[in-house]
Structures are given as structure tokens and as C-alpha cells.
Amino acid sequence: MKTIDKIATGMLGLIVLAAGALGAENMVGSQTQNEGFFAVPAKQAPVIDGDLSDWDVSGQIQSCRDTSVKGTYSVKTAAMWDADNLYLSFDWRDSTPLNSQVNPEQDPGRGWQADAEQLRILAEGNDVRWLTFWSYQGRINALEYVQRQIPPGKNVLEKVLIAKAHSPDVGMGVQSAYQAAADGAGFVHEVKIPWELIFTDGRKMAAGAKIRLGMEFLWGNPKGKGFPMHRCVDNMQPGVLTREFHWDAKNAWGDLTLIDRSVEKMRRYVPDTAVAVGTIPIDVEVPASASFFTVAIDDAQGNRVRNLAGGADPERHAVGEPKDGRRKLRVMWDGLDDLGALAVPGTFTVRGLVLDGGLQGKFEQCFYNPGTPPWATRNGQGGWGADHSPVKTVLTSGERVILVCGFAEGGSGTFAIGSEDKKIWGEVKGASVAAANAKYVFTIPIWPAR
């Protein structure tokens, strides 16, 4: 924690943020639920090089799983279009930028385990396009391109396109380029996708057209193995919350609307918490990197009068843009104390704290998981059960009880319980068929080995 080092007071009226045309509505909540966004016209085709200086990002949206980690796990997406191509840019916040360990030349089907964008586009009828973009250590760029039918869920065409980082030309007319962020805490990714790769019916794109586009962002494990460290799904249809099996949930994918001009006001994201109102402004200055701040008011004797803002988001109180690494904030006070009574006239001291960077959470256990401990452990004795299926088969193997789930991507699909009712070992794969004797357990998994 640091103290706020510049404080001033003055008088100012209330500021009201009003939604304007073309998507300037305020997004309220801890998880973003963008329900559509806009592709603005490309006055000239941008150079696909990871540099957004030649972009119109007025329609940019932000996606994050929770606003508390947006400084570490979030993506800002902007879209432009012309008669021939769709252009997308992704501005990532990532603690290990361009460090993905999935080499497409060796593991072309594991792009989803990298820092990856998975785009799902509804083309025509039941035909969809799956596009997974990633870069191996910022040196080899890749795209897994799939034409699929949903239902019945059959892949019509599947290709993995690869290019060295010095060239943006991945193949099939697609261009892809990455550039590390100057602050070392993220990267920018630009792509160009020909319309003919999305729509094979030769349609001409024009302002007003809507494209069904769902986006899934994955932050890969730096070791390149196992499931990603973090996942975020966004751009949804209004009122639809289907985020788990998002790749097949075509009715959940939100609209990308092509428009003929820039967006008037960029979309704002605000948490679903009250903001102090009043006529007495408290002006403070904090580092531009601050993720939370607190402001309190004490009387001349040091007694707390009002906790005005606690753990507040600087973006909700910003006055102007950051400059020289600093940001000005303004918090309004109505002159009341914490009990709702008018403060006794006198001399007051404003105190503040600021937190640089952000708080990071780590998932360690499942609710009501009866493992000892409930989370996974190195010796395999922690955590019970599978993530996608309940136990369907129970076997005995000597003094052990073997529990088998039908299907698993995480947890233990097959595991053994000893005489003390504690887990002895576990295997991630479940099984459709299982048998056991006193010495061995035999299974036929429906999920391939990993």
C-alpha cells in the first residue's frame, strides 16, 4: 500500500454519464457481458504488424472474467472492415506475454493450451467457422481453421496454418502479427481475415450486416501443459449466459455489426457498486498503475468522520487521461458522516491509500469436494471425482473400492478409495467400461490419453 501524495478540495456539480449512440452504454458488473459490438470502416487497410497506431479503435470492447483481475487477465477487442476483409485486434493483459509453449509444428492441435483467441463464427445455416490463433514464443504464429456443422457436429474442413513471426502471412489470405506491450505486461495481436474464408457463398459485405461472433480467450500455462491458467468468454446474445461449452453454443454467440462510421463514445465498464455523490469534491492524484484506492475523512482530533471510498476503481473517478505516469481522481462528498448525520463544521484531514498492480486469486479447492485435502495434490490423494460426469461404476479390488466416472477433462475420472475411506490414487480419464480383480483395474476410456 502507498499513501496518496496529492490532495485538494473544491466545488463541482454532479457529472452524469449518459449512453450515446453506437454502443456507448455503461457495462455494469464484475464479469463483462458484452452483448454485441461494432466493426468500424477501415479508411485504409491497416498494416498487420501488432501496432495499432493505424487503427480506429473507437468501437473497442473489453473482456474480463472479473474486474478485480482486469490488469492481469483481460483483452480489449477492436474490429474494422472493408469490402474484402475483416480486421480484428486484441490488446491482451498477460503476466507472461508471448511465452506460449505450444509449438504448432509439433503439436498443431493444441493451440487452445496456449495464449489463444478462439473465434466462433456462424457462417450460413448450420455451418460455423472455428479459428484459433496463437503464437509459439512470439516466433511462430499459427491459426487452426475449422469448417464445421452444428449439428451434427461434423468437421467439414480442418487446417493448421503456420508462419514465422517475421511474416504475417499465415495462409489462405489470413495475416497474423504480434507485438509485446511496452510495459511488459501484455501484447497486441492483429489479424486480417478474408470474408471469403468466412462466407463461401460469395456474399458482399455492407454496413448494417451482422455477423454472429463468439470469442473465447485462454491464458496458457507457461509450461505448455495441462489446462490454461485462465479463461474468459464474451460477446453474447442478450440475456444468454452459456459460457461453458461455448464452441458449440451458436445461439449464444453475440453480434458483430458492421457500421459506416466511427463509434461516437467508447463503451465504459463500471462495477455494480454505488459511487459517492455530493457537492464537495475531493481531488487526489495517484500512480497511473493504481488498481484500487481508498479515501477517508478524519476530524481535527484524528477521529474517522467518513469512509468515503474503499477499495474503489480509479477508472470510475478519473478526471481526464493519465499523464506522466499519474492519474487525477475526484471523489464527491455530501458532507455527511458514516452515520448519515451532517458533519460538525471544523477542520478535516483527507487520508488515502493506493494499491499498485492488482490482487491475484488462485483456485485451490472445489466446494463440497470430500477429498483430503479437497484440491489436487502432487501425490494424487487430494480431490475426488470428475468435472463433467458423476460416478457411474463401482468396483472392488481387494480391500480397495474403485469409482469410475463416465467422462472427465479434469479431476479424477477413475480413482481408488482405501479401507479408511480416503483416496489412494486417481487417474484423470473416466471410462465407459471398467473391470477389476484383486491386483489390477481395467478400463476403456472414451477420452484420449493426454
C-alpha positions as CSV (number, residue, x, y, z in Angstrom):
1,M,0.0,0.0,0.0
2,K,1.0,3.6,-0.6
3,T,-0.4,6.9,0.6
4,I,-1.9,9.3,-1.9
5,D,0.5,12.1,-2.1
6,K,-1.5,15.0,-3.5
7,I,-4.9,16.0,-2.2
8,A,-7.0,19.1,-2.9
9,T,-10.7,20.1,-2.4
10,G,-13.0,22.4,-4.2
11,M,-16.6,22.7,-5.5
12,L,-18.1,21.0,-8.5
13,G,-21.5,19.9,-9.7
14,L,-22.5,16.3,-10.4
15,I,-21.3,14.5,-13.5
16,V,-23.8,12.2,-15.3
17,L,-22.6,9.7,-17.8
18,A,-25.2,9.2,-20.5
19,A,-25.3,6.4,-23.1
20,G,-24.9,7.7,-26.7
21,A,-25.5,6.0,-30.0
22,L,-23.5,3.1,-31.3
23,G,-22.7,1.1,-28.1
24,A,-21.6,3.8,-25.6
25,E,-23.7,2.1,-22.9
26,N,-22.2,1.5,-19.5
27,M,-21.4,-2.1,-18.8
28,V,-22.2,-2.9,-15.1
29,G,-20.9,-5.9,-13.2
30,S,-17.8,-7.8,-12.3
31,Q,-17.8,-10.0,-15.3
32,T,-18.1,-8.4,-18.7
33,Q,-21.2,-9.4,-20.7
34,N,-20.8,-7.6,-24.0
35,E,-23.9,-8.2,-26.0
36,G,-22.7,-7.2,-29.4
37,F,-20.1,-4.7,-30.6
38,F,-19.2,-2.7,-33.8
39,A,-16.8,-3.0,-36.7
40,V,-16.0,0.4,-38.0
41,P,-14.9,1.1,-41.6
42,A,-11.2,0.8,-42.4
43,K,-10.4,4.0,-44.2
44,Q,-7.3,2.3,-45.4
45,A,-6.2,-1.3,-44.7
46,P,-4.1,-1.4,-41.6
47,V,-0.6,-2.9,-41.7
48,I,-0.8,-6.2,-39.8
49,D,2.2,-5.7,-37.5
50,G,0.9,-5.6,-33.9
51,D,1.0,-1.8,-33.9
52,L,-2.5,-0.1,-33.5
53,S,-1.4,3.4,-34.5
54,D,-3.1,3.0,-37.8
55,W,-6.4,1.7,-36.3
56,D,-9.7,3.2,-35.4
57,V,-10.4,1.6,-32.0
58,S,-13.4,3.7,-31.2
59,G,-15.6,0.5,-31.2
60,Q,-13.2,-1.3,-28.8
61,I,-14.7,-3.5,-26.1
62,Q,-13.0,-5.1,-23.1
63,S,-13.5,-8.6,-21.9
64,C,-12.6,-10.0,-18.4
65,R,-13.7,-12.7,-16.1
66,D,-13.7,-10.3,-13.2
67,T,-12.9,-6.6,-12.9
68,S,-10.5,-7.4,-10.0
69,V,-8.1,-9.1,-12.4
70,K,-8.5,-7.0,-15.5
71,G,-5.0,-5.7,-15.1
72,T,-3.7,-9.3,-15.4
73,Y,-6.3,-11.2,-17.4
74,S,-8.3,-9.1,-19.9
75,V,-8.5,-8.5,-23.6
76,K,-9.6,-5.3,-25.5
77,T,-11.0,-6.2,-28.9
78,A,-11.5,-3.8,-31.8
79,A,-12.9,-4.5,-35.3
80,M,-12.7,-2.8,-38.7
81,W,-13.9,-3.9,-42.1
82,D,-13.7,-3.2,-45.8
83,A,-15.1,-4.9,-48.9
84,D,-12.6,-7.8,-48.8
85,N,-11.6,-8.4,-45.2
86,L,-12.5,-8.4,-41.5
87,Y,-9.7,-6.9,-39.3
88,L,-9.5,-7.7,-35.6
89,S,-7.1,-6.5,-32.9
90,F,-6.7,-8.0,-29.5
91,D,-4.9,-6.0,-26.7
92,W,-4.0,-8.5,-24.0
93,R,-3.1,-8.1,-20.4
94,D,-0.9,-11.2,-19.6
95,S,1.7,-11.8,-16.9
96,T,3.7,-14.0,-19.2
97,P,3.3,-12.3,-22.6
98,L,4.3,-14.2,-25.8
99,N,5.6,-17.1,-23.8
100,S,3.3,-19.8,-25.1
101,Q,5.0,-23.2,-25.2
102,V,2.7,-24.9,-27.8
103,N,4.8,-25.3,-31.0
104,P,2.3,-25.7,-33.9
105,E,5.0,-27.5,-35.9
106,Q,5.0,-30.3,-33.3
107,D,1.5,-30.0,-31.7
108,P,-0.8,-28.4,-34.3
109,G,-4.0,-29.3,-32.4
110,R,-3.0,-27.9,-29.0
111,G,-3.4,-24.2,-29.7
112,W,-6.1,-24.0,-27.1
113,Q,-3.5,-24.7,-24.4
114,A,-1.6,-21.5,-25.4
115,D,-2.4,-17.8,-25.0
116,A,-5.0,-18.1,-27.6
117,E,-8.1,-16.4,-29.1
118,Q,-10.8,-18.9,-30.2
119,L,-13.3,-17.2,-32.5
120,R,-16.6,-18.9,-33.3
121,I,-18.4,-17.5,-36.3
122,L,-21.8,-18.6,-37.7
123,A,-21.5,-18.6,-41.5
124,E,-24.7,-19.8,-43.1
125,G,-27.3,-22.3,-41.9
126,N,-25.6,-24.7,-39.5
127,D,-22.1,-24.0,-40.9
128,V,-19.7,-22.4,-38.4
129,R,-16.1,-21.4,-38.5
130,W,-13.7,-22.1,-35.7
131,L,-10.5,-20.0,-35.7
132,T,-7.9,-20.5,-33.0
133,F,-4.9,-18.1,-33.2
134,W,-1.7,-18.4,-31.1
135,S,2.0,-17.7,-31.3
136,Y,4.8,-20.0,-30.1
137,Q,7.1,-17.8,-28.0
138,G,6.4,-14.9,-30.4
139,R,8.4,-16.7,-33.1
140,I,6.0,-19.0,-34.9
141,N,2.4,-17.8,-35.5
142,A,-0.4,-20.2,-36.1
143,L,-4.1,-20.5,-37.0
144,E,-6.2,-23.6,-36.6
145,Y,-9.1,-23.1,-39.1
146,V,-12.1,-25.4,-39.0
147,Q,-15.3,-25.5,-41.0
148,R,-17.9,-27.3,-39.0
149,Q,-21.6,-28.2,-39.0
150,I,-23.6,-27.7,-35.7
151,P,-25.5,-30.0,-35.5
152,P,-24.5,-32.8,-36.2
153,G,-21.0,-31.6,-35.1
154,K,-19.0,-32.8,-38.0
155,N,-15.8,-31.1,-39.2
156,V,-16.0,-30.4,-42.9
157,L,-12.5,-28.9,-43.2
158,E,-9.7,-28.6,-40.7
159,K,-6.3,-26.9,-41.4
160,V,-3.5,-25.6,-39.3
161,L,-1.7,-22.7,-40.9
162,I,1.8,-21.7,-39.8
163,A,4.0,-18.7,-40.4
164,K,7.3,-17.5,-38.9
165,A,7.0,-14.3,-36.9
166,H,8.9,-12.2,-39.4
167,S,6.0,-12.7,-41.9
168,P,2.3,-12.0,-41.1
169,D,1.1,-14.3,-44.0
170,V,-0.2,-17.4,-42.3
171,G,-2.0,-18.7,-45.4
172,M,-5.4,-18.8,-47.1
173,G,-5.2,-15.0,-47.2
174,V,-5.0,-14.7,-43.4
175,Q,-2.5,-12.4,-41.8
176,S,-1.5,-12.5,-38.1
177,A,1.1,-10.5,-36.2
178,Y,2.0,-10.0,-32.5
179,Q,3.9,-7.2,-30.7
180,A,4.8,-7.1,-27.0
181,A,3.4,-4.3,-24.9
182,A,5.9,-1.6,-23.9
183,D,5.2,-2.2,-20.2
184,G,6.0,-5.9,-20.4
185,A,2.5,-6.9,-19.1
186,G,0.8,-7.9,-22.3
187,F,0.8,-7.9,-26.0
188,V,-1.2,-6.8,-29.1
189,H,-2.3,-9.2,-31.8
190,E,-3.7,-8.1,-35.1
191,V,-5.4,-10.3,-37.7
192,K,-6.8,-9.9,-41.2
193,I,-9.4,-12.5,-42.2
194,P,-10.8,-12.5,-45.8
195,W,-14.6,-12.5,-46.0
196,E,-14.5,-15.4,-48.4
197,L,-12.9,-17.5,-45.7
198,I,-15.9,-16.9,-43.5
199,F,-18.7,-16.9,-46.1
200,T,-18.3,-19.3,-49.1
201,D,-21.5,-18.1,-50.8
202,G,-19.8,-15.0,-52.4
203,R,-21.9,-12.5,-50.4
204,K,-20.9,-8.8,-50.5
205,M,-20.5,-7.1,-47.1
206,A,-22.1,-3.8,-46.4
207,A,-22.8,-1.5,-43.5
208,G,-25.7,-2.9,-41.4
209,A,-24.6,-6.5,-41.8
210,K,-24.5,-8.6,-38.6
211,I,-22.0,-11.4,-38.0
212,R,-22.6,-13.9,-35.2
213,L,-19.2,-14.0,-33.4
214,G,-18.4,-15.6,-30.1
215,M,-14.9,-15.1,-28.5
216,E,-13.1,-17.3,-26.0
217,F,-9.7,-16.1,-24.6
218,L,-7.3,-18.6,-23.0
219,W,-4.2,-17.8,-20.9
220,G,-2.0,-20.8,-21.3
221,N,0.1,-22.4,-18.6
222,P,3.7,-21.2,-19.1
223,K,4.9,-24.9,-19.1
224,G,2.7,-25.6,-22.1
225,K,0.9,-28.5,-20.5
226,G,-2.5,-29.0,-18.9
227,F,-5.4,-26.7,-18.9
228,P,-5.0,-22.9,-19.4
229,M,-4.4,-20.8,-16.2
230,H,-7.4,-18.6,-17.0
231,R,-10.3,-18.4,-19.4
232,C,-12.7,-15.7,-20.5
233,V,-15.8,-15.9,-22.8
234,D,-17.5,-12.9,-24.1
235,N,-19.7,-11.3,-26.8
236,M,-23.0,-12.9,-26.1
237,Q,-26.6,-12.7,-27.3
238,P,-28.7,-10.5,-25.0
239,G,-29.7,-12.4,-21.9
240,V,-27.8,-15.6,-22.9
241,L,-25.2,-16.8,-20.4
242,T,-24.0,-20.1,-22.0
243,R,-20.2,-19.9,-21.5
244,E,-19.1,-23.5,-20.7
245,F,-19.4,-25.5,-24.0
246,H,-19.2,-22.2,-25.9
247,W,-17.6,-23.7,-29.0
248,D,-20.9,-25.4,-30.0
249,A,-23.3,-22.8,-28.4
250,K,-24.0,-20.9,-31.7
251,N,-27.2,-19.4,-30.3
252,A,-25.1,-17.7,-27.5
253,W,-22.6,-16.0,-29.8
254,G,-23.1,-12.2,-29.9
255,D,-23.4,-10.0,-32.9
256,L,-20.6,-8.0,-34.6
257,T,-22.4,-5.2,-36.6
258,L,-20.7,-3.5,-39.5
259,I,-21.3,0.3,-39.4
260,D,-20.3,3.1,-41.8
261,R,-18.6,5.5,-39.3
262,S,-16.7,5.6,-36.0
263,V,-18.3,4.8,-32.7
264,E,-19.3,8.1,-31.0
265,K,-18.4,7.2,-27.5
266,M,-16.3,4.2,-26.3
267,R,-18.1,1.7,-24.1
268,R,-17.5,2.2,-20.3
269,Y,-17.2,-0.6,-17.8
270,V,-18.3,0.1,-14.2
271,P,-18.8,-2.2,-11.3
272,D,-22.2,-2.7,-9.8
273,T,-21.4,-0.7,-6.7
274,A,-22.6,2.7,-5.5
275,V,-20.5,5.8,-6.1
276,A,-20.4,8.6,-3.5
277,V,-22.4,11.7,-4.5
278,G,-22.3,15.2,-3.2
279,T,-21.2,18.7,-3.9
280,I,-17.8,18.8,-2.2
281,P,-15.1,17.3,-4.5
282,I,-12.1,15.6,-3.0
283,D,-9.3,15.6,-5.7
284,V,-6.4,13.2,-5.4
285,E,-3.5,12.1,-7.6
286,V,-2.4,8.5,-7.8
287,P,0.1,6.5,-10.0
288,A,-1.5,5.6,-13.3
289,S,-0.8,1.9,-12.5
290,A,-3.1,2.0,-9.4
291,S,-5.8,-0.6,-9.4
292,F,-7.6,0.3,-6.2
293,F,-7.7,3.4,-4.0
294,T,-9.2,4.4,-0.6
295,V,-10.2,7.9,0.6
296,A,-11.3,8.6,4.2
297,I,-12.0,11.9,6.1
298,D,-10.9,12.5,9.7
299,D,-11.7,15.4,12.0
300,A,-9.0,17.6,13.7
301,Q,-8.6,15.1,16.5
302,G,-8.0,12.2,14.1
303,N,-11.4,10.6,14.6
304,R,-12.9,9.0,11.5
305,V,-15.8,11.0,10.1
306,R,-16.4,9.3,6.8
307,N,-15.1,6.3,4.9
308,L,-15.7,7.9,1.5
309,A,-14.3,5.4,-0.9
310,G,-12.9,2.0,0.0
311,G,-11.1,-0.2,-2.5
312,A,-12.6,1.9,-5.3
313,D,-11.8,1.6,-9.0
314,P,-9.7,4.5,-10.2
315,E,-11.4,4.4,-13.6
316,R,-14.8,5.4,-12.1
317,H,-13.3,8.5,-10.6
318,A,-10.8,9.5,-13.3
319,V,-10.6,13.2,-14.4
320,G,-9.0,13.3,-17.8
321,E,-6.4,10.9,-19.2
322,P,-3.3,9.8,-17.3
323,K,-0.2,12.0,-17.8
324,D,3.4,11.4,-16.9
325,G,2.6,8.2,-15.1
326,R,0.0,9.9,-12.9
327,R,-3.8,10.0,-12.8
328,K,-6.1,12.6,-11.3
329,L,-9.2,11.3,-9.5
330,R,-12.2,13.1,-8.0
331,V,-14.5,11.7,-5.2
332,M,-17.6,13.6,-4.2
333,W,-18.6,14.2,-0.5
334,D,-22.1,15.1,0.6
335,G,-20.9,16.5,4.0
336,L,-22.3,13.6,6.0
337,D,-20.5,11.3,8.4
338,D,-20.7,7.5,8.4
339,L,-23.9,7.5,10.5
340,G,-25.7,9.8,7.9
341,A,-25.6,12.9,10.1
342,L,-24.2,16.2,8.9
343,A,-20.6,16.6,9.9
344,V,-19.8,19.1,12.6
345,P,-18.1,22.2,11.0
346,G,-14.4,22.2,11.5
347,T,-11.0,21.3,10.0
348,F,-10.8,17.9,8.3
349,T,-7.9,15.8,7.1
350,V,-8.3,13.6,4.0
351,R,-6.4,10.4,4.1
352,G,-5.8,7.9,1.2
353,L,-4.2,4.6,0.2
354,V,-3.5,3.2,-3.2
355,L,-2.7,-0.3,-4.4
356,D,-0.4,-0.6,-7.4
357,G,-0.8,-3.6,-9.7
358,G,-3.6,-5.9,-8.7
359,L,-4.8,-8.7,-6.4
360,Q,-4.5,-12.2,-7.9
361,G,-6.6,-15.1,-6.8
362,K,-5.7,-18.7,-7.1
363,F,-8.2,-21.5,-7.3
364,E,-7.3,-24.3,-4.8
365,Q,-10.4,-26.3,-4.0
366,C,-13.9,-27.4,-5.0
367,F,-17.0,-26.7,-3.0
368,Y,-18.0,-29.7,-1.0
369,N,-15.3,-31.9,-2.6
370,P,-14.7,-34.7,0.0
371,G,-11.1,-35.2,-0.9
372,T,-8.4,-34.9,1.8
373,P,-7.5,-32.2,1.0
374,P,-10.3,-31.1,-1.4
375,W,-7.9,-29.9,-4.1
376,A,-5.5,-31.8,-6.3
377,T,-2.1,-32.8,-4.7
378,R,1.2,-34.0,-6.2
379,N,0.7,-37.5,-4.7
380,G,-2.7,-37.9,-6.2
381,Q,-4.6,-38.3,-2.9
382,G,-6.4,-34.9,-2.9
383,G,-9.7,-34.2,-4.6
384,W,-12.3,-36.6,-5.7
385,G,-14.3,-37.2,-8.9
386,A,-14.5,-35.8,-12.4
387,D,-15.5,-32.3,-13.6
388,H,-18.1,-33.4,-16.2
389,S,-19.7,-36.7,-15.1
390,P,-20.8,-38.4,-11.8
391,V,-19.7,-41.8,-10.7
392,K,-21.3,-44.5,-12.9
393,T,-19.4,-47.7,-12.0
394,V,-18.3,-49.0,-8.6
395,L,-15.8,-51.9,-8.4
396,T,-13.9,-53.7,-5.7
397,S,-10.2,-54.5,-6.0
398,G,-9.0,-56.4,-2.9
399,E,-9.7,-54.0,0.0
400,R,-10.0,-51.0,-2.3
401,V,-13.1,-49.6,-3.8
402,I,-12.7,-48.3,-7.4
403,L,-15.0,-45.4,-8.5
404,V,-15.3,-44.7,-12.2
405,C,-16.9,-41.7,-13.9
406,G,-18.1,-41.7,-17.5
407,F,-16.1,-38.7,-18.8
408,A,-13.6,-36.2,-17.4
409,E,-11.4,-33.4,-18.6
410,G,-10.2,-32.5,-15.1
411,G,-10.1,-34.0,-11.6
412,S,-10.1,-37.8,-11.3
413,G,-12.4,-39.8,-13.6
414,T,-11.2,-43.1,-12.1
415,F,-10.0,-43.3,-8.5
416,A,-9.4,-45.7,-5.6
417,I,-10.6,-45.5,-2.0
418,G,-8.8,-47.4,0.7
419,S,-10.0,-49.0,3.9
420,E,-10.0,-45.7,5.7
421,D,-12.3,-44.2,3.1
422,K,-9.6,-41.9,1.8
423,K,-8.5,-41.6,-1.7
424,I,-5.3,-43.5,-2.6
425,W,-4.8,-42.7,-6.3
426,G,-6.6,-41.1,-9.2
427,E,-6.5,-41.0,-13.0
428,V,-7.9,-38.1,-15.0
429,K,-9.6,-40.2,-17.7
430,G,-13.0,-41.7,-17.0
431,A,-14.2,-44.9,-18.7
432,S,-17.2,-46.3,-20.5
433,V,-16.3,-49.9,-19.4
434,A,-14.3,-51.0,-16.4
435,A,-13.5,-54.2,-14.5
436,A,-11.1,-55.1,-11.7
437,N,-9.6,-58.0,-9.8
438,A,-7.6,-58.0,-6.6
439,K,-4.5,-56.7,-8.4
440,Y,-5.5,-54.7,-11.4
441,V,-8.1,-52.2,-12.7
442,F,-9.0,-52.4,-16.4
443,T,-10.8,-49.5,-18.2
444,I,-11.7,-48.5,-21.7
445,P,-11.6,-44.7,-21.6
446,I,-13.7,-42.6,-24.0
447,W,-11.3,-39.7,-23.7
448,P,-7.9,-40.0,-25.4
449,A,-4.7,-40.0,-23.4
450,R,-3.0,-36.7,-22.7
